Every structure is written in C-alpha cells, then in structure tokens.
C-alpha cells in the first residue's frame, strides 16, 4: 500500500476555487492511477475524478466535469485536484486514493482503490 496525505481544503465562497494536493509515499507512485472521492454529510462516498499513472488520461464524474481538473506530478509523488466554480453542493470531505493494480485505469469504484488518505474538508458557502 501507499501512504497518502491530503491538503488544501478550506472554506470558500460559491464561485471560488481551491486546489487540493495529495502527497504519496511507500510504493512506486508513477505506476498507479490515482483518484479523488468525496463524502458529504449524510451521503455516501462518491467518485470525483481519476488520472492514469502517466497522467495522460483523466476521467470525471458528471457533477464536476468542466469545473474540476485532476493532474499529477510523478517527480513530486503528488496528485492535485483543481476545483473551480465551486458550488455549495461540492461541500464534502475529499479523499485521494490509489488504485489497487499497477497500470490500470478504471473502473473507478471504491473497492478498486486500496490506499486512502485521511481526507480534507472543503466547505463552500452560498
């Protein structure tokens, strides 16, 4: 498994932006796809975005497509989530996760990821 630490969450007004970071250690970061998930109060955890091990492919939930951008820097063992045009419904704890298998991109369900960060809170005020 890999150790993941998220940062960058906070309080922002609707329409604003935040950039989340997730620093990884413990295994070959550049061999695994990475994802972001979120969990809002009283709701189930949901998939947000994923990026392939090389960074060449990305995939987004419909709810964030066009507003969020996932990227990675393999030299820094870090994955990012740039969130623009934030809405109150984006309020949640955001988690980064590492795929179970080397050089696989998809599927993007929770059981397909075996390492998780502790989460970072994002709150969007209206």
N, CA, C and O of each residue as an XYZ file, in Angstrom:
504
protein
N       0.829     -1.194      0.000
C       0.000      0.000      0.000
C       0.869      1.250      0.000
O       2.080      1.200      0.210
N       0.207      2.364     -0.242
C       0.882      3.644     -0.281
C       0.273      4.545      0.780
O      -0.920      4.455      1.067
N       1.085      5.406      1.358
C       0.605      6.373      2.336
C       0.252      7.669      1.611
O       1.026      8.170      0.796
N      -0.924      8.201      1.921
C      -1.433      9.381      1.230
C      -1.815     10.452      2.240
O      -2.450     10.164      3.255
N      -1.426     11.689      1.957
C      -1.756     12.809      2.833
C      -2.305     13.956      1.995
O      -1.605     14.525      1.156
N      -3.574     14.284      2.239
C      -4.217     15.373      1.507
C      -4.005     16.709      2.217
O      -3.788     16.765      3.428
N      -4.074     17.772      1.436
C      -4.018     19.123      1.982
C      -4.704     20.064      1.007
O      -4.980     19.702     -0.137
N      -4.976     21.275      1.475
C      -5.516     22.295      0.597
C      -6.984     22.594      0.769
O      -7.515     23.497      0.123
N      -7.654     21.844      1.638
C      -9.068     22.126      1.858
C      -9.267     23.430      2.616
O      -8.315     24.043      3.100
N     -10.530     23.839      2.707
C     -10.827     25.072      3.430
C     -12.217     25.552      3.146
O     -13.045     24.832      2.588
N     -12.466     26.802      3.543
C     -13.761     27.446      3.349
C     -13.648     28.441      2.199
O     -12.728     29.257      2.166
N     -14.572     28.371      1.272
C     -14.552     29.254      0.111
C     -15.982     29.633     -0.243
O     -16.914     28.868      0.009
N     -16.153     30.792     -0.816
C     -17.478     31.212     -1.253
C     -17.834     30.547     -2.580
O     -16.958     30.163     -3.355
N     -19.104     30.422     -2.816
C     -19.570     29.868     -4.082
C     -18.980     30.666     -5.242
O     -18.925     31.895     -5.216
N     -18.543     29.928     -6.254
C     -17.888     30.550     -7.393
C     -16.379     30.618     -7.267
O     -15.682     30.926     -8.234
N     -15.878     30.335     -6.090
C     -14.441     30.398     -5.845
C     -13.713     29.133     -6.268
O     -14.286     28.223     -6.868
N     -12.429     29.111     -5.933
C     -11.567     27.996     -6.333
C     -10.736     27.504     -5.163
O     -10.424     28.253     -4.236
N     -10.387     26.233     -5.228
C      -9.443     25.620     -4.299
C      -8.615     24.609     -5.064
O      -9.053     24.060     -6.075
N      -7.408     24.372     -4.566
C      -6.561     23.337     -5.141
C      -6.164     22.366     -4.038
O      -5.494     22.731     -3.072
N      -6.595     21.124     -4.206
C      -6.219     20.085     -3.264
C      -4.951     19.384     -3.741
O      -4.721     19.229     -4.940
N      -4.143     18.969     -2.789
C      -2.944     18.196     -3.082
C      -2.980     16.898     -2.291
O      -3.587     16.819     -1.224
N      -2.324     15.891     -2.829
C      -2.228     14.599     -2.146
C      -0.811     14.086     -2.357
O      -0.421     13.736     -3.471
N      -0.053     14.049     -1.278
C       1.327     13.573     -1.338
C       1.379     12.092     -1.012
O       0.764     11.634     -0.049
N       2.118     11.347     -1.825
C       2.175      9.892     -1.686
C       3.572      9.422     -1.329
O       4.572     10.031     -1.708
N       3.616      8.328     -0.593
C       4.894      7.686     -0.279
C       4.652      6.207     -0.032
O       3.541      5.807      0.316
N       5.683      5.395     -0.211
C       5.595      3.994      0.160
C       5.602      3.000     -0.968
O       5.911      1.834     -0.726
N       5.284      3.379     -2.177
C       5.428      2.486     -3.319
C       5.604      3.340     -4.558
O       5.552      4.569     -4.493
N       5.810      2.686     -5.681
C       6.120      3.398     -6.910
C       4.897      4.178     -7.382
O       4.021      3.638     -8.057
N       4.857      5.438     -7.020
C       3.707      6.294     -7.297
C       3.381      6.319     -8.780
O       2.211      6.276     -9.159
N       4.387      6.388     -9.609
C       4.176      6.577    -11.045
C       3.603      5.352    -11.750
O       3.324      5.411    -12.948
N       3.424      4.256    -11.039
C       2.869      3.047    -11.645
C       1.375      2.874    -11.397
O       0.768      1.939    -11.919
N       0.777      3.765    -10.607
C      -0.614      3.578    -10.199
C      -1.484      4.775    -10.569
O      -1.098      5.930    -10.392
N      -2.664      4.464    -11.087
C      -3.667      5.509    -11.262
C      -4.109      6.012     -9.902
O      -4.057      5.293     -8.904
N      -4.548      7.269     -9.884
C      -4.978      7.896     -8.639
C      -6.369      8.484     -8.811
O      -6.761      8.878     -9.909
N      -7.098      8.534     -7.723
C      -8.443      9.085     -7.783
C      -8.734     10.010     -6.623
O      -8.056      9.991     -5.596
N      -9.760     10.819     -6.813
C     -10.324     11.638     -5.743
C     -11.782     11.217     -5.548
O     -12.527     11.033     -6.510
N     -12.158     11.073     -4.307
C     -13.527     10.783     -3.917
C     -13.957     11.855     -2.914
O     -13.124     12.588     -2.382
N     -15.258     11.936     -2.663
C     -15.729     12.867     -1.646
C     -16.934     12.277     -0.921
O     -17.651     11.423     -1.441
N     -17.124     12.767      0.295
C     -18.279     12.331      1.075
C     -18.873     13.542      1.775
O     -18.236     14.178      2.615
N     -20.104     13.840      1.406
C     -20.843     14.933      2.035
C     -21.582     14.400      3.256
O     -21.840     13.199      3.347
N     -21.925     15.280      4.196
C     -22.628     14.837      5.405
C     -23.912     14.103      5.059
O     -24.730     14.595      4.282
N     -24.082     12.925      5.641
C     -25.292     12.154      5.435
C     -25.394     11.463      4.093
O     -26.430     10.882      3.768
N     -24.323     11.520      3.305
C     -24.356     10.895      1.980
C     -23.246      9.861      1.853
O     -22.291      9.849      2.629
N     -23.395      8.995      0.858
C     -22.370      8.001      0.602
C     -21.172      8.649     -0.106
O     -21.288      9.679     -0.771
N     -20.045      8.010      0.065
C     -18.850      8.479     -0.635
C     -19.047      8.323     -2.133
O     -19.600      7.320     -2.585
N     -18.597      9.314     -2.913
C     -18.766      9.248     -4.354
C     -17.456      9.568     -5.068
O     -16.608     10.303     -4.563
N     -17.326      9.002     -6.237
C     -16.176      9.230     -7.098
C     -16.227     10.655     -7.658
O     -17.295     11.165     -7.996
N     -15.053     11.282     -7.747
C     -14.962     12.633     -8.300
C     -14.144     12.650     -9.588
O     -14.616     13.124    -10.621
N     -12.916     12.131     -9.526
C     -12.039     12.211    -10.695
C     -10.918     11.197    -10.553
O     -10.595     10.760     -9.448
N     -10.324     10.824    -11.690
C      -9.185      9.912    -11.690
C      -8.203     10.321    -12.774
O      -8.564     10.930    -13.781
N      -6.948      9.964    -12.532
C      -5.887     10.221    -13.507
C      -5.048      8.963    -13.635
O      -4.757      8.294    -12.643
N      -4.662      8.646    -14.860
C      -3.867      7.443    -15.100
C      -2.452      7.604    -14.551
O      -2.044      8.713    -14.208
N      -1.705      6.510    -14.464
C      -0.387      6.500    -13.858
C       0.583      7.478    -14.536
O       1.454      8.048    -13.880
N       0.426      7.665    -15.846
C       1.310      8.587    -16.562
C       0.780     10.019    -16.567
O       1.506     10.962    -16.882
N      -0.490     10.163    -16.216
C      -1.130     11.478    -16.301
C      -1.776     11.752    -17.635
O      -2.359     12.817    -17.838
N      -1.679     10.798    -18.554
C      -2.174     11.038    -19.898
C      -3.678     10.914    -20.059
O      -4.243     11.432    -21.022
N      -4.325     10.243    -19.141
C      -5.778     10.079    -19.216
C      -6.430     10.539    -17.922
O      -5.892     10.348    -16.832
N      -7.589     11.145    -18.065
C      -8.368     11.576    -16.922
C      -9.823     11.189    -17.115
O     -10.282     10.952    -18.232
N     -10.531     11.131    -16.003
C     -11.950     10.766    -16.046
C     -12.642     11.491    -14.900
O     -12.104     11.580    -13.796
N     -13.855     12.016    -15.172
C     -14.554     12.830    -14.178
C     -15.995     12.381    -13.982
O     -16.634     11.862    -14.898
N     -16.479     12.589    -12.792
C     -17.909     12.450    -12.556
C     -18.624     13.584    -13.290
O     -18.084     14.682    -13.427
N     -19.818     13.313    -13.751
C     -20.577     14.328    -14.486
C     -20.779     15.596    -13.663
O     -20.825     16.698    -14.211
N     -20.899     15.438    -12.361
C     -21.195     16.573    -11.492
C     -20.059     17.593    -11.428
O     -20.286     18.742    -11.048
N     -18.842     17.191    -11.794
C     -17.694     18.104    -11.691
C     -17.044     18.376    -13.040
O     -16.134     19.199    -13.141
N     -17.508     17.692    -14.068
C     -16.897     17.841    -15.389
C     -16.973     19.299    -15.847
O     -18.024     19.935    -15.769
N     -15.841     19.813    -16.326
C     -15.782     21.196    -16.777
C     -15.433     22.192    -15.686
O     -15.126     23.349    -15.971
N     -15.480     21.742    -14.424
C     -15.154     22.645    -13.304
C     -13.898     22.184    -12.551
O     -13.127     23.009    -12.060
N     -13.701     20.882    -12.465
C     -12.556     20.322    -11.742
C     -11.541     19.768    -12.732
O     -11.896     19.298    -13.813
N     -10.269     19.832    -12.340
C      -9.197     19.264    -13.150
C      -8.267     18.461    -12.247
O      -7.739     18.981    -11.264
N      -8.074     17.194    -12.591
C      -7.140     16.346    -11.862
C      -5.834     16.290    -12.638
O      -5.830     16.244    -13.868
N      -4.732     16.293    -11.909
C      -3.417     16.199    -12.545
C      -2.454     15.563    -11.551
O      -2.776     15.374    -10.378
N      -1.270     15.239    -12.048
C      -0.276     14.636    -11.158
C       1.117     15.062    -11.580
O       1.366     15.399    -12.738
N       2.011     15.038    -10.611
C       3.424     15.305    -10.851
C       4.176     14.110    -10.281
O       4.377     14.020     -9.070
N       4.587     13.201    -11.143
C       5.237     11.977    -10.672
C       6.612     12.253    -10.068
O       7.096     11.472     -9.248
N       7.231     13.335    -10.459
C       8.524     13.682     -9.865
C       8.363     14.108     -8.411
O       9.293     13.984     -7.615
N       7.182     14.610     -8.071
C       6.908     15.051     -6.697
C       6.014     14.080     -5.943
O       5.656     14.331     -4.793
N       5.648     12.963     -6.588
C       4.757     11.979     -5.960
C       3.480     12.642     -5.430
O       3.046     12.369     -4.311
N       2.901     13.494     -6.230
C       1.748     14.275     -5.791
C       0.668     14.296     -6.867
O       0.955     14.399     -8.059
N      -0.570     14.196     -6.420
C      -1.716     14.350     -7.304
C      -2.507     15.562     -6.829
O      -2.580     15.842     -5.633
N      -3.098     16.276     -7.784
C      -3.794     17.522     -7.486
C      -5.251     17.449     -7.956
O      -5.604     16.674     -8.845
N      -6.066     18.270     -7.335
C      -7.429     18.466     -7.808
C      -7.703     19.965     -7.779
O      -7.893     20.554     -6.715
N      -7.720     20.571     -8.958
C      -8.051     21.984     -9.078
C      -9.559     22.106     -9.206
O     -10.163     21.546    -10.121
N     -10.159     22.839     -8.284
C     -11.613     22.957     -8.244
C     -11.997     24.410     -8.478
O     -11.671     25.286     -7.677
N     -12.684     24.653     -9.569
C     -13.139     25.997     -9.927
C     -14.659     26.053     -9.909
O     -15.329     25.020     -9.901
N     -15.191     27.255     -9.902
C     -16.643     27.474     -9.933
C     -17.336     26.612     -8.884
O     -18.325     25.937     -9.171
N     -16.814     26.644     -7.689
C     -17.335     25.785     -6.635
C     -18.767     26.145     -6.267
O     -19.171     27.307     -6.303
N     -19.516     25.114     -5.915
C     -20.917     25.244     -5.540
C     -21.103     24.724     -4.110
O     -20.312     23.909     -3.636
N     -22.139     25.195     -3.434
C     -22.389     24.657     -2.080
C     -22.498     23.138     -2.046
O     -22.113     22.510     -1.060
N     -23.016     22.550     -3.109
C     -23.141     21.089     -3.141
C     -21.814     20.369     -3.293
O     -21.774     19.141     -3.224
N     -20.722     21.105     -3.501
C     -19.394     20.489     -3.507
C     -18.835     20.327     -2.092
O     -17.773     19.731     -1.908
N     -19.538     20.848     -1.106
C     -19.103     20.721      0.283
C     -19.027     19.252      0.674
O     -20.007     18.517      0.552
N     -17.859     18.828      1.145
C     -17.632     17.430      1.479
C     -16.222     17.265      2.039
O     -15.405     18.184      1.988
N     -15.961     16.096      2.565
C     -14.580     15.689      2.853
C     -14.054     15.005      1.599
O     -14.671     14.079      1.072
N     -12.905     15.477      1.131
C     -12.315     14.946     -0.094
C     -11.156     14.023      0.255
O     -10.298     14.348      1.075
N     -11.159     12.853     -0.400
C     -10.149     11.832     -0.161
C      -9.426     11.499     -1.452
O     -10.051     11.380     -2.506
N      -8.119     11.349     -1.375
C      -7.410     10.785     -2.521
C      -7.184      9.298     -2.259
O      -7.152      8.843     -1.116
N      -7.029      8.563     -3.347
C      -6.909      7.115     -3.256
C      -6.040      6.596     -4.386
O      -5.975      7.188     -5.463
N      -5.377      5.486     -4.125
C      -4.513      4.856     -5.117
C      -5.124      3.545     -5.597
O      -5.655      2.767     -4.804
N      -5.043      3.314     -6.889
C      -5.574      2.085     -7.481
C      -4.877      0.866     -6.898
O      -3.715      0.924     -6.497
N      -5.611     -0.235     -6.861
C      -5.057     -1.491     -6.354
C      -3.982     -2.062     -7.245
O      -3.017     -2.658     -6.767
N      -4.151     -1.877     -8.558
C      -3.306     -2.597     -9.511
C      -2.442     -1.656    -10.332
O      -2.816     -0.521    -10.626
N      -1.283     -2.166    -10.688
C      -0.327     -1.402    -11.483
C      -0.876     -1.144    -12.882
O      -1.440     -2.035    -13.518
N      -0.701      0.092    -13.349
C      -1.002      0.467    -14.741
C      -2.404      0.038    -15.188
O      -2.583     -0.499    -16.281
N      -3.361      0.275    -14.350
C      -4.763      0.059    -14.690
C      -5.485      1.396    -14.590
O      -5.239      2.171    -13.665
N      -6.374      1.667    -15.537
C      -7.169      2.890    -15.498
C      -8.625      2.513    -15.615
O      -9.117      2.259    -16.714
N      -9.306      2.475    -14.514
C     -10.689      2.057    -14.443
C     -10.808      0.586    -14.135
O      -9.907     -0.194    -14.446
N     -11.911      0.200    -13.526
C     -13.054      1.026    -13.113
C     -12.718      1.934    -11.932
O     -11.609      1.896    -11.400
N     -13.695      2.751    -11.529
C     -13.429      3.791    -10.539
C     -14.378      3.685     -9.353
O     -14.893      4.688     -8.859
N     -14.598      2.466     -8.912
C     -15.419      2.238     -7.726
C     -14.516      2.172     -6.502
O     -13.322      1.893     -6.608
N     -15.098      2.430     -5.353
C     -14.311      2.448     -4.120
C     -13.483      1.178     -3.904
O     -12.318      1.278     -3.516
N     -14.043     -0.008     -4.140
C     -13.238     -1.228     -3.921
C     -12.052     -1.376     -4.870
O     -11.189     -2.226     -4.649
N     -12.000     -0.569     -5.915
C     -10.883     -0.662     -6.862
C      -9.647      0.089     -6.372
O      -8.594      0.030     -7.007
N      -9.769      0.791     -5.254
C      -8.666      1.559     -4.677
C      -8.351      0.990     -3.298
O      -9.259      0.722     -2.511
N      -7.075      0.806     -3.008
C      -6.735      0.133     -1.746
C      -5.950      0.990     -0.767
O      -5.615      0.523      0.322
N      -5.653      2.216     -1.122
C      -4.948      3.121     -0.200
C      -5.691      4.445     -0.191
O      -6.065      4.972     -1.239
N      -5.901      4.979      1.020
C      -6.716      6.183      1.173
C      -6.035      7.160      2.105
O      -5.363      6.773      3.061
N      -6.220      8.437      1.808
C      -5.763      9.460      2.718
C      -6.765      9.684      3.833
O      -7.804      9.026      3.890
N      -6.449     10.614      4.717
C      -7.306     10.878      5.870
C      -8.441     11.832      5.527
O      -9.398     11.965      6.290
N      -8.335     12.491      4.388
C      -9.377     13.409      3.948
C      -9.080     14.850      4.301
O      -8.381     15.139      5.273
N      -9.622     15.751      3.496
C      -9.515     17.183      3.759
C     -10.885     17.819      3.526
O     -11.554     17.527      2.535
N     -11.292     18.683      4.441
C     -12.634     19.262      4.379
C     -12.676     20.432      3.399
O     -11.827     21.323      3.430
N     -13.672     20.404      2.542
C     -13.960     21.529      1.645
C     -15.369     22.018      1.961
O     -16.328     21.249      1.911
N     -15.483     23.290      2.283
C     -16.779     23.881      2.593
C     -17.004     25.072      1.682
O     -16.197     26.000      1.636
N     -18.119     25.032      0.956
C     -18.460     26.105      0.024
C     -19.693     26.814      0.553
O     -20.757     26.209      0.686
N     -19.550     28.084      0.851
C     -20.676     28.854      1.383
C     -21.426     29.542      0.246
O     -20.855     29.921     -0.777
N     -22.726     29.685      0.473
C     -23.562     30.307     -0.575
C     -23.653     31.811     -0.395
O     -24.313     32.488     -1.184
